[in-house]
Amino acid sequence: MGILQALHHDWRIRVRCTTTHSLSGTPKISMTNVIIIFIHLLAAGVALGSLIYCLLVYLPVVEKNISERDENSPSYKILDLLAPATFASILILIGSGVYFLLENYSAQVGLKPGYYNLFGIKMLFVALAFFPSMYVTFSLRIQIADLDLNPGNKKLVAKTLKKMIGLSRMTLWMLVITLFLGIWLARY
């Protein structure tokens, strides 16, 4: 087998394509799969990019001279925007991943042993990213947003913001590990 044939064979296996073009022998990839993969990668880029920028670049620079966090601090304002964007990106990642699996169900028969073990570990990390993101978006964020309705929460703002930042960092690391496992699974 020549080098070009080996590369072509390796690429065809990686895409998990079972049909080839009748004249050229190149694998056929459905447009649906291309769109699903694009949406999946776009959502991953938005989630990871926004988390990395906000938590590792923006917040350390802005909070350098701030002694106390309150409901008007830059950390709350950016986390108020970051939490729903991250949660929506994770939902899109889960939806596009499930749709891709359902769309390509028949191509999953010939996968190597251990693939589903690794896939299960990846799903564990997805859950570990999903639930803290949901908690930050729908619980912690609301505690600060509703200060006019619950003035007693004003004294909890600094602790809530610290918890939001910590859980957002946890979400970031869970998504990074999930990304690593996803790349590993694509090569499996």
Disulfide bonds with the S-S distance in Angstrom:
none
